Amino acid sequence: MNESGGNFADEAAEMVSEGAVNPSTELRKRRSTRIVQAVPLMATGVDALGRPFVERTSSLIINCHGAAATNRNTTS
């Protein structure tokens, strides 16, 4: 789940389907192309209860400016 409460997998499917040309897509130009690609990641942080965690995960989508990934921990 992302910070706004949405699901990254749903967003990934939507982003792939955005390849079709339609007027609303034309108005929302992106700085770089999004690529659905699993890249191994190591997520570290502190969960909502203040406990440190380390988790192996992977990206869902990448581009030149960042990535979308999921994790099992609830962070604050």
PyMOL Python script that loads the backbone (N, CA, C, O; Angstrom):
from pymol import cmd

cmd.read_pdbstr("""\
ATOM      1  N   MET A   1       0.834  -1.168   0.000  1.00  0.00           N
ATOM      2  CA  MET A   1       0.000   0.000   0.000  1.00  0.00           C
ATOM      3  C   MET A   1       0.885   1.239   0.000  1.00  0.00           C
ATOM      4  O   MET A   1       1.940   1.228   0.634  1.00  0.00           O
ATOM      5  N   ASN A   2       0.494   2.302  -0.686  1.00  0.00           N
ATOM      6  CA  ASN A   2       1.305   3.505  -0.699  1.00  0.00           C
ATOM      7  C   ASN A   2       0.822   4.495   0.351  1.00  0.00           C
ATOM      8  O   ASN A   2      -0.148   4.222   1.058  1.00  0.00           O
ATOM      9  N   GLU A   3       1.488   5.647   0.461  1.00  0.00           N
ATOM     10  CA  GLU A   3       1.171   6.617   1.503  1.00  0.00           C
ATOM     11  C   GLU A   3      -0.238   7.168   1.383  1.00  0.00           C
ATOM     12  O   GLU A   3      -0.832   7.538   2.395  1.00  0.00           O
ATOM     13  N   SER A   4      -0.791   7.236   0.183  1.00  0.00           N
ATOM     14  CA  SER A   4      -2.131   7.774  -0.002  1.00  0.00           C
ATOM     15  C   SER A   4      -3.209   6.708   0.167  1.00  0.00           C
ATOM     16  O   SER A   4      -4.389   6.992  -0.040  1.00  0.00           O
ATOM     17  N   GLY A   5      -2.826   5.485   0.541  1.00  0.00           N
ATOM     18  CA  GLY A   5      -3.791   4.437   0.781  1.00  0.00           C
ATOM     19  C   GLY A   5      -4.091   3.581  -0.436  1.00  0.00           C
ATOM     20  O   GLY A   5      -4.883   2.643  -0.347  1.00  0.00           O
ATOM     21  N   GLY A   6      -3.477   3.885  -1.570  1.00  0.00           N
ATOM     22  CA  GLY A   6      -3.694   3.098  -2.777  1.00  0.00           C
ATOM     23  C   GLY A   6      -2.821   1.863  -2.797  1.00  0.00           C
ATOM     24  O   GLY A   6      -1.981   1.669  -1.918  1.00  0.00           O
ATOM     25  N   ASN A   7      -3.017   1.043  -3.783  1.00  0.00           N
ATOM     26  CA  ASN A   7      -2.261  -0.185  -3.908  1.00  0.00           C
ATOM     27  C   ASN A   7      -1.302  -0.047  -5.086  1.00  0.00           C
ATOM     28  O   ASN A   7      -1.735   0.243  -6.201  1.00  0.00           O
ATOM     29  N   PHE A   8       0.020  -0.253  -4.851  1.00  0.00           N
ATOM     30  CA  PHE A   8       1.013  -0.097  -5.904  1.00  0.00           C
ATOM     31  C   PHE A   8       0.771  -1.052  -7.062  1.00  0.00           C
ATOM     32  O   PHE A   8       1.015  -0.692  -8.214  1.00  0.00           O
ATOM     33  N   ALA A   9       0.301  -2.253  -6.782  1.00  0.00           N
ATOM     34  CA  ALA A   9       0.044  -3.201  -7.866  1.00  0.00           C
ATOM     35  C   ALA A   9      -1.052  -2.664  -8.787  1.00  0.00           C
ATOM     36  O   ALA A   9      -0.952  -2.781 -10.008  1.00  0.00           O
ATOM     37  N   ASP A  10      -2.095  -2.078  -8.202  1.00  0.00           N
ATOM     38  CA  ASP A  10      -3.159  -1.489  -9.011  1.00  0.00           C
ATOM     39  C   ASP A  10      -2.616  -0.319  -9.825  1.00  0.00           C
ATOM     40  O   ASP A  10      -2.956  -0.161 -10.998  1.00  0.00           O
ATOM     41  N   GLU A  11      -1.767   0.506  -9.196  1.00  0.00           N
ATOM     42  CA  GLU A  11      -1.176   1.633  -9.902  1.00  0.00           C
ATOM     43  C   GLU A  11      -0.282   1.152 -11.034  1.00  0.00           C
ATOM     44  O   GLU A  11      -0.251   1.764 -12.101  1.00  0.00           O
ATOM     45  N   ALA A  12       0.442   0.067 -10.814  1.00  0.00           N
ATOM     46  CA  ALA A  12       1.328  -0.472 -11.848  1.00  0.00           C
ATOM     47  C   ALA A  12       0.505  -0.893 -13.058  1.00  0.00           C
ATOM     48  O   ALA A  12       0.874  -0.589 -14.193  1.00  0.00           O
ATOM     49  N   ALA A  13      -0.595  -1.583 -12.831  1.00  0.00           N
ATOM     50  CA  ALA A  13      -1.453  -2.013 -13.932  1.00  0.00           C
ATOM     51  C   ALA A  13      -2.013  -0.800 -14.674  1.00  0.00           C
ATOM     52  O   ALA A  13      -2.101  -0.797 -15.902  1.00  0.00           O
ATOM     53  N   GLU A  14      -2.389   0.226 -13.917  1.00  0.00           N
ATOM     54  CA  GLU A  14      -2.915   1.442 -14.533  1.00  0.00           C
ATOM     55  C   GLU A  14      -1.837   2.130 -15.369  1.00  0.00           C
ATOM     56  O   GLU A  14      -2.122   2.624 -16.460  1.00  0.00           O
ATOM     57  N   MET A  15      -0.600   2.166 -14.864  1.00  0.00           N
ATOM     58  CA  MET A  15       0.482   2.831 -15.577  1.00  0.00           C
ATOM     59  C   MET A  15       0.819   2.116 -16.872  1.00  0.00           C
ATOM     60  O   MET A  15       1.134   2.756 -17.875  1.00  0.00           O
ATOM     61  N   VAL A  16       0.755   0.790 -16.855  1.00  0.00           N
ATOM     62  CA  VAL A  16       1.018   0.030 -18.078  1.00  0.00           C
ATOM     63  C   VAL A  16      -0.063   0.328 -19.102  1.00  0.00           C
ATOM     64  O   VAL A  16       0.228   0.475 -20.290  1.00  0.00           O
ATOM     65  N   SER A  17      -1.316   0.420 -18.649  1.00  0.00           N
ATOM     66  CA  SER A  17      -2.408   0.678 -19.577  1.00  0.00           C
ATOM     67  C   SER A  17      -2.417   2.125 -20.058  1.00  0.00           C
ATOM     68  O   SER A  17      -3.088   2.433 -21.044  1.00  0.00           O
ATOM     69  N   GLU A  18      -1.685   3.030 -19.385  1.00  0.00           N
ATOM     70  CA  GLU A  18      -1.623   4.420 -19.812  1.00  0.00           C
ATOM     71  C   GLU A  18      -0.904   4.580 -21.141  1.00  0.00           C
ATOM     72  O   GLU A  18      -0.925   5.661 -21.728  1.00  0.00           O
ATOM     73  N   GLY A  19      -0.262   3.506 -21.627  1.00  0.00           N
ATOM     74  CA  GLY A  19       0.440   3.574 -22.897  1.00  0.00           C
ATOM     75  C   GLY A  19      -0.494   3.903 -24.052  1.00  0.00           C
ATOM     76  O   GLY A  19      -0.062   4.458 -25.062  1.00  0.00           O
ATOM     77  N   ALA A  20      -1.767   3.566 -23.910  1.00  0.00           N
ATOM     78  CA  ALA A  20      -2.733   3.891 -24.947  1.00  0.00           C
ATOM     79  C   ALA A  20      -2.939   5.406 -24.958  1.00  0.00           C
ATOM     80  O   ALA A  20      -3.005   6.036 -23.902  1.00  0.00           O
ATOM     81  N   VAL A  21      -3.039   5.983 -26.146  1.00  0.00           N
ATOM     82  CA  VAL A  21      -3.178   7.430 -26.269  1.00  0.00           C
ATOM     83  C   VAL A  21      -4.620   7.816 -26.006  1.00  0.00           C
ATOM     84  O   VAL A  21      -5.539   7.300 -26.642  1.00  0.00           O
ATOM     85  N   ASN A  22      -4.813   8.733 -25.058  1.00  0.00           N
ATOM     86  CA  ASN A  22      -6.116   9.328 -24.823  1.00  0.00           C
ATOM     87  C   ASN A  22      -5.888  10.760 -24.349  1.00  0.00           C
ATOM     88  O   ASN A  22      -4.782  11.080 -23.914  1.00  0.00           O
ATOM     89  N   PRO A  23      -6.883  11.623 -24.416  1.00  0.00           N
ATOM     90  CA  PRO A  23      -6.686  13.036 -24.079  1.00  0.00           C
ATOM     91  C   PRO A  23      -6.162  13.266 -22.661  1.00  0.00           C
ATOM     92  O   PRO A  23      -5.309  14.131 -22.463  1.00  0.00           O
ATOM     93  N   SER A  24      -6.645  12.524 -21.683  1.00  0.00           N
ATOM     94  CA  SER A  24      -6.186  12.752 -20.302  1.00  0.00           C
ATOM     95  C   SER A  24      -4.723  12.358 -20.135  1.00  0.00           C
ATOM     96  O   SER A  24      -4.010  12.975 -19.343  1.00  0.00           O
ATOM     97  N   THR A  25      -4.260  11.342 -20.867  1.00  0.00           N
ATOM     98  CA  THR A  25      -2.850  10.950 -20.806  1.00  0.00           C
ATOM     99  C   THR A  25      -1.978  12.037 -21.424  1.00  0.00           C
ATOM    100  O   THR A  25      -0.897  12.325 -20.910  1.00  0.00           O
ATOM    101  N   GLU A  26      -2.423  12.630 -22.494  1.00  0.00           N
ATOM    102  CA  GLU A  26      -1.655  13.678 -23.155  1.00  0.00           C
ATOM    103  C   GLU A  26      -1.434  14.872 -22.242  1.00  0.00           C
ATOM    104  O   GLU A  26      -0.399  15.531 -22.345  1.00  0.00           O
ATOM    105  N   LEU A  27      -2.369  15.170 -21.355  1.00  0.00           N
ATOM    106  CA  LEU A  27      -2.248  16.315 -20.458  1.00  0.00           C
ATOM    107  C   LEU A  27      -1.290  16.047 -19.313  1.00  0.00           C
ATOM    108  O   LEU A  27      -0.787  16.994 -18.709  1.00  0.00           O
ATOM    109  N   ARG A  28      -1.018  14.776 -18.990  1.00  0.00           N
ATOM    110  CA  ARG A  28      -0.173  14.431 -17.848  1.00  0.00           C
ATOM    111  C   ARG A  28       1.178  13.903 -18.333  1.00  0.00           C
ATOM    112  O   ARG A  28       1.443  12.705 -18.227  1.00  0.00           O
ATOM    113  N   LYS A  29       2.016  14.758 -18.850  1.00  0.00           N
ATOM    114  CA  LYS A  29       3.344  14.340 -19.312  1.00  0.00           C
ATOM    115  C   LYS A  29       4.215  14.026 -18.106  1.00  0.00           C
ATOM    116  O   LYS A  29       4.194  14.758 -17.116  1.00  0.00           O
ATOM    117  N   ARG A  30       4.963  12.965 -18.179  1.00  0.00           N
ATOM    118  CA  ARG A  30       5.862  12.555 -17.106  1.00  0.00           C
ATOM    119  C   ARG A  30       7.278  12.977 -17.433  1.00  0.00           C
ATOM    120  O   ARG A  30       7.633  13.148 -18.599  1.00  0.00           O
ATOM    121  N   ARG A  31       8.097  13.145 -16.382  1.00  0.00           N
ATOM    122  CA  ARG A  31       9.502  13.500 -16.591  1.00  0.00           C
ATOM    123  C   ARG A  31      10.264  12.362 -17.234  1.00  0.00           C
ATOM    124  O   ARG A  31      11.192  12.598 -18.008  1.00  0.00           O
ATOM    125  N   SER A  32       9.886  11.124 -16.927  1.00  0.00           N
ATOM    126  CA  SER A  32      10.540   9.964 -17.534  1.00  0.00           C
ATOM    127  C   SER A  32       9.548   8.814 -17.599  1.00  0.00           C
ATOM    128  O   SER A  32       8.532   8.810 -16.903  1.00  0.00           O
ATOM    129  N   THR A  33       9.854   7.847 -18.439  1.00  0.00           N
ATOM    130  CA  THR A  33       8.979   6.696 -18.645  1.00  0.00           C
ATOM    131  C   THR A  33       9.018   5.763 -17.445  1.00  0.00           C
ATOM    132  O   THR A  33      10.086   5.494 -16.896  1.00  0.00           O
ATOM    133  N   ARG A  34       7.868   5.275 -17.045  1.00  0.00           N
ATOM    134  CA  ARG A  34       7.786   4.285 -15.971  1.00  0.00           C
ATOM    135  C   ARG A  34       7.931   2.898 -16.579  1.00  0.00           C
ATOM    136  O   ARG A  34       7.360   2.592 -17.625  1.00  0.00           O
ATOM    137  N   ILE A  35       8.715   2.064 -15.889  1.00  0.00           N
ATOM    138  CA  ILE A  35       8.973   0.709 -16.367  1.00  0.00           C
ATOM    139  C   ILE A  35       8.572  -0.271 -15.267  1.00  0.00           C
ATOM    140  O   ILE A  35       9.030  -0.154 -14.130  1.00  0.00           O
ATOM    141  N   VAL A  36       7.726  -1.229 -15.602  1.00  0.00           N
ATOM    142  CA  VAL A  36       7.359  -2.271 -14.643  1.00  0.00           C
ATOM    143  C   VAL A  36       8.534  -3.239 -14.593  1.00  0.00           C
ATOM    144  O   VAL A  36       8.775  -3.984 -15.543  1.00  0.00           O
ATOM    145  N   GLN A  37       9.268  -3.226 -13.471  1.00  0.00           N
ATOM    146  CA  GLN A  37      10.487  -4.025 -13.354  1.00  0.00           C
ATOM    147  C   GLN A  37      10.730  -4.372 -11.895  1.00  0.00           C
ATOM    148  O   GLN A  37      10.716  -3.491 -11.034  1.00  0.00           O
ATOM    149  N   ALA A  38      10.950  -5.631 -11.616  1.00  0.00           N
ATOM    150  CA  ALA A  38      11.277  -6.078 -10.257  1.00  0.00           C
ATOM    151  C   ALA A  38      12.785  -5.980 -10.053  1.00  0.00           C
ATOM    152  O   ALA A  38      13.556  -6.690 -10.698  1.00  0.00           O
ATOM    153  N   VAL A  39      13.195  -5.096  -9.152  1.00  0.00           N
ATOM    154  CA  VAL A  39      14.605  -4.924  -8.801  1.00  0.00           C
ATOM    155  C   VAL A  39      14.737  -5.278  -7.321  1.00  0.00           C
ATOM    156  O   VAL A  39      14.009  -4.717  -6.501  1.00  0.00           O
ATOM    157  N   PRO A  40      15.638  -6.186  -6.952  1.00  0.00           N
ATOM    158  CA  PRO A  40      15.787  -6.548  -5.537  1.00  0.00           C
ATOM    159  C   PRO A  40      16.182  -5.335  -4.694  1.00  0.00           C
ATOM    160  O   PRO A  40      17.054  -4.558  -5.083  1.00  0.00           O
ATOM    161  N   LEU A  41      15.539  -5.180  -3.544  1.00  0.00           N
ATOM    162  CA  LEU A  41      15.798  -4.063  -2.630  1.00  0.00           C
ATOM    163  C   LEU A  41      15.923  -4.569  -1.201  1.00  0.00           C
ATOM    164  O   LEU A  41      15.426  -5.644  -0.867  1.00  0.00           O
ATOM    165  N   MET A  42      16.586  -3.793  -0.370  1.00  0.00           N
ATOM    166  CA  MET A  42      16.651  -4.050   1.068  1.00  0.00           C
ATOM    167  C   MET A  42      16.045  -2.824   1.741  1.00  0.00           C
ATOM    168  O   MET A  42      16.603  -1.730   1.662  1.00  0.00           O
ATOM    169  N   ALA A  43      14.912  -3.004   2.398  1.00  0.00           N
ATOM    170  CA  ALA A  43      14.245  -1.911   3.101  1.00  0.00           C
ATOM    171  C   ALA A  43      14.614  -1.982   4.577  1.00  0.00           C
ATOM    172  O   ALA A  43      14.522  -3.041   5.198  1.00  0.00           O
ATOM    173  N   THR A  44      15.030  -0.853   5.132  1.00  0.00           N
ATOM    174  CA  THR A  44      15.337  -0.771   6.562  1.00  0.00           C
ATOM    175  C   THR A  44      14.610   0.431   7.130  1.00  0.00           C
ATOM    176  O   THR A  44      14.354   1.403   6.418  1.00  0.00           O
ATOM    177  N   GLY A  45      14.280   0.370   8.393  1.00  0.00           N
ATOM    178  CA  GLY A  45      13.603   1.494   9.023  1.00  0.00           C
ATOM    179  C   GLY A  45      13.111   1.137  10.404  1.00  0.00           C
ATOM    180  O   GLY A  45      13.576   0.189  11.036  1.00  0.00           O
ATOM    181  N   VAL A  46      12.155   1.928  10.853  1.00  0.00           N
ATOM    182  CA  VAL A  46      11.535   1.738  12.158  1.00  0.00           C
ATOM    183  C   VAL A  46      10.039   1.618  11.926  1.00  0.00           C
ATOM    184  O   VAL A  46       9.452   2.465  11.253  1.00  0.00           O
ATOM    185  N   ASP A  47       9.407   0.575  12.473  1.00  0.00           N
ATOM    186  CA  ASP A  47       7.974   0.384  12.257  1.00  0.00           C
ATOM    187  C   ASP A  47       7.162   1.329  13.144  1.00  0.00           C
ATOM    188  O   ASP A  47       7.730   2.103  13.914  1.00  0.00           O
ATOM    189  N   ALA A  48       5.839   1.265  13.036  1.00  0.00           N
ATOM    190  CA  ALA A  48       4.943   2.154  13.760  1.00  0.00           C
ATOM    191  C   ALA A  48       5.051   1.988  15.276  1.00  0.00           C
ATOM    192  O   ALA A  48       4.668   2.885  16.028  1.00  0.00           O
ATOM    193  N   LEU A  49       5.569   0.843  15.728  1.00  0.00           N
ATOM    194  CA  LEU A  49       5.739   0.607  17.166  1.00  0.00           C
ATOM    195  C   LEU A  49       7.143   0.977  17.653  1.00  0.00           C
ATOM    196  O   LEU A  49       7.479   0.757  18.817  1.00  0.00           O
ATOM    197  N   GLY A  50       7.959   1.540  16.759  1.00  0.00           N
ATOM    198  CA  GLY A  50       9.296   1.969  17.135  1.00  0.00           C
ATOM    199  C   GLY A  50      10.361   0.898  17.056  1.00  0.00           C
ATOM    200  O   GLY A  50      11.488   1.110  17.502  1.00  0.00           O
ATOM    201  N   ARG A  51      10.017  -0.260  16.490  1.00  0.00           N
ATOM    202  CA  ARG A  51      10.980  -1.365  16.377  1.00  0.00           C
ATOM    203  C   ARG A  51      11.704  -1.293  15.037  1.00  0.00           C
ATOM    204  O   ARG A  51      11.071  -1.098  14.000  1.00  0.00           O
ATOM    205  N   PRO A  52      13.028  -1.451  15.052  1.00  0.00           N
ATOM    206  CA  PRO A  52      13.759  -1.455  13.774  1.00  0.00           C
ATOM    207  C   PRO A  52      13.446  -2.713  12.969  1.00  0.00           C
ATOM    208  O   PRO A  52      13.181  -3.774  13.536  1.00  0.00           O
ATOM    209  N   PHE A  53      13.479  -2.586  11.640  1.00  0.00           N
ATOM    210  CA  PHE A  53      13.274  -3.754  10.787  1.00  0.00           C
ATOM    211  C   PHE A  53      14.211  -3.705   9.597  1.00  0.00           C
ATOM    212  O   PHE A  53      14.668  -2.637   9.188  1.00  0.00           O
ATOM    213  N   VAL A  54      14.490  -4.880   9.047  1.00  0.00           N
ATOM    214  CA  VAL A  54      15.234  -5.054   7.801  1.00  0.00           C
ATOM    215  C   VAL A  54      14.433  -6.057   6.989  1.00  0.00           C
ATOM    216  O   VAL A  54      14.088  -7.129   7.486  1.00  0.00           O
ATOM    217  N   GLU A  55      14.137  -5.713   5.748  1.00  0.00           N
ATOM    218  CA  GLU A  55      13.281  -6.580   4.926  1.00  0.00           C
ATOM    219  C   GLU A  55      13.771  -6.617   3.483  1.00  0.00           C
ATOM    220  O   GLU A  55      14.086  -5.582   2.897  1.00  0.00           O
ATOM    221  N   ARG A  56      13.829  -7.808   2.923  1.00  0.00           N
ATOM    222  CA  ARG A  56      14.125  -7.952   1.491  1.00  0.00           C
ATOM    223  C   ARG A  56      12.803  -7.794   0.745  1.00  0.00           C
ATOM    224  O   ARG A  56      11.797  -8.398   1.115  1.00  0.00           O
ATOM    225  N   THR A  57      12.813  -6.986  -0.297  1.00  0.00           N
ATOM    226  CA  THR A  57      11.620  -6.753  -1.108  1.00  0.00           C
ATOM    227  C   THR A  57      12.076  -6.482  -2.538  1.00  0.00           C
ATOM    228  O   THR A  57      13.243  -6.697  -2.864  1.00  0.00           O
ATOM    229  N   SER A  58      11.191  -6.022  -3.378  1.00  0.00           N
ATOM    230  CA  SER A  58      11.578  -5.658  -4.739  1.00  0.00           C
ATOM    231  C   SER A  58      10.696  -4.522  -5.227  1.00  0.00           C
ATOM    232  O   SER A  58       9.602  -4.291  -4.712  1.00  0.00           O
ATOM    233  N   SER A  59      11.200  -3.819  -6.234  1.00  0.00           N
ATOM    234  CA  SER A  59      10.435  -2.715  -6.809  1.00  0.00           C
ATOM    235  C   SER A  59       9.293  -3.267  -7.654  1.00  0.00           C
ATOM    236  O   SER A  59       9.329  -4.408  -8.114  1.00  0.00           O
ATOM    237  N   LEU A  60       8.280  -2.428  -7.843  1.00  0.00           N
ATOM    238  CA  LEU A  60       7.186  -2.750  -8.753  1.00  0.00           C
ATOM    239  C   LEU A  60       7.356  -1.969 -10.050  1.00  0.00           C
ATOM    240  O   LEU A  60       7.131  -2.488 -11.144  1.00  0.00           O
ATOM    241  N   ILE A  61       7.758  -0.709  -9.902  1.00  0.00           N
ATOM    242  CA  ILE A  61       7.915   0.200 -11.033  1.00  0.00           C
ATOM    243  C   ILE A  61       9.164   1.033 -10.788  1.00  0.00           C
ATOM    244  O   ILE A  61       9.431   1.438  -9.657  1.00  0.00           O
ATOM    245  N   ILE A  62       9.931   1.290 -11.848  1.00  0.00           N
ATOM    246  CA  ILE A  62      11.096   2.155 -11.727  1.00  0.00           C
ATOM    247  C   ILE A  62      11.053   3.208 -12.826  1.00  0.00           C
ATOM    248  O   ILE A  62      10.426   3.013 -13.867  1.00  0.00           O
ATOM    249  N   ASN A  63      11.737   4.339 -12.576  1.00  0.00           N
ATOM    250  CA  ASN A  63      11.990   5.333 -13.612  1.00  0.00           C
ATOM    251  C   ASN A  63      13.263   6.078 -13.239  1.00  0.00           C
ATOM    252  O   ASN A  63      13.918   5.729 -12.257  1.00  0.00           O
ATOM    253  N   CYS A  64      13.612   7.077 -13.992  1.00  0.00           N
ATOM    254  CA  CYS A  64      14.864   7.810 -13.740  1.00  0.00           C
ATOM    255  C   CYS A  64      14.850   8.576 -12.426  1.00  0.00           C
ATOM    256  O   CYS A  64      15.910   8.968 -11.939  1.00  0.00           O
ATOM    257  N   HIS A  65      13.692   8.796 -11.845  1.00  0.00           N
ATOM    258  CA  HIS A  65      13.567   9.645 -10.666  1.00  0.00           C
ATOM    259  C   HIS A  65      13.183   8.904  -9.398  1.00  0.00           C
ATOM    260  O   HIS A  65      13.059   9.527  -8.343  1.00  0.00           O
ATOM    261  N   GLY A  66      12.992   7.587  -9.468  1.00  0.00           N
ATOM    262  CA  GLY A  66      12.617   6.850  -8.284  1.00  0.00           C
ATOM    263  C   GLY A  66      12.019   5.501  -8.605  1.00  0.00           C
ATOM    264  O   GLY A  66      12.194   4.959  -9.696  1.00  0.00           O
ATOM    265  N   ALA A  67      11.304   4.971  -7.617  1.00  0.00           N
ATOM    266  CA  ALA A  67      10.711   3.646  -7.772  1.00  0.00           C
ATOM    267  C   ALA A  67       9.516   3.513  -6.841  1.00  0.00           C
ATOM    268  O   ALA A  67       9.372   4.277  -5.886  1.00  0.00           O
ATOM    269  N   ALA A  68       8.671   2.550  -7.124  1.00  0.00           N
ATOM    270  CA  ALA A  68       7.570   2.173  -6.237  1.00  0.00           C
ATOM    271  C   ALA A  68       7.853   0.761  -5.767  1.00  0.00           C
ATOM    272  O   ALA A  68       8.200  -0.115  -6.560  1.00  0.00           O
ATOM    273  N   ALA A  69       7.701   0.549  -4.466  1.00  0.00           N
ATOM    274  CA  ALA A  69       7.950  -0.766  -3.889  1.00  0.00           C
ATOM    275  C   ALA A  69       6.966  -1.006  -2.755  1.00  0.00           C
ATOM    276  O   ALA A  69       6.345  -0.068  -2.255  1.00  0.00           O
ATOM    277  N   THR A  70       6.826  -2.246  -2.354  1.00  0.00           N
ATOM    278  CA  THR A  70       5.970  -2.571  -1.228  1.00  0.00           C
ATOM    279  C   THR A  70       6.826  -3.137  -0.097  1.00  0.00           C
ATOM    280  O   THR A  70       7.941  -3.611  -0.313  1.00  0.00           O
ATOM    281  N   ASN A  71       6.278  -3.075   1.103  1.00  0.00           N
ATOM    282  CA  ASN A  71       6.903  -3.760   2.226  1.00  0.00           C
ATOM    283  C   ASN A  71       5.820  -4.233   3.179  1.00  0.00           C
ATOM    284  O   ASN A  71       4.684  -3.762   3.121  1.00  0.00           O
ATOM    285  N   ARG A  72       6.169  -5.153   4.045  1.00  0.00           N
ATOM    286  CA  ARG A  72       5.200  -5.736   4.978  1.00  0.00           C
ATOM    287  C   ARG A  72       5.047  -4.927   6.245  1.00  0.00           C
ATOM    288  O   ARG A  72       4.078  -5.122   6.979  1.00  0.00           O
ATOM    289  N   ASN A  73       5.973  -4.022   6.529  1.00  0.00           N
ATOM    290  CA  ASN A  73       5.962  -3.273   7.768  1.00  0.00           C
ATOM    291  C   ASN A  73       5.152  -1.988   7.647  1.00  0.00           C
ATOM    292  O   ASN A  73       5.157  -1.331   6.606  1.00  0.00           O
ATOM    293  N   THR A  74       4.457  -1.641   8.727  1.00  0.00           N
ATOM    294  CA  THR A  74       3.749  -0.379   8.803  1.00  0.00           C
ATOM    295  C   THR A  74       4.695   0.634   9.413  1.00  0.00           C
ATOM    296  O   THR A  74       5.123   0.491  10.558  1.00  0.00           O
ATOM    297  N   THR A  75       5.018   1.654   8.642  1.00  0.00           N
ATOM    298  CA  THR A  75       5.940   2.680   9.128  1.00  0.00           C
ATOM    299  C   THR A  75       5.158   3.906   9.580  1.00  0.00           C
ATOM    300  O   THR A  75       4.001   4.103   9.208  1.00  0.00           O
ATOM    301  N   SER A  76       5.807   4.707  10.375  1.00  0.00           N
ATOM    302  CA  SER A  76       5.140   5.925  10.849  1.00  0.00           C
ATOM    303  C   SER A  76       5.435   7.088   9.957  1.00  0.00           C
ATOM    304  O   SER A  76       4.955   8.194  10.205  1.00  0.00           O
TER     305      SER A  76
END
""", "prot")
cmd.dss("prot")
cmd.show_as("cartoon", "prot")
cmd.util.cbc("prot")
cmd.orient("prot")
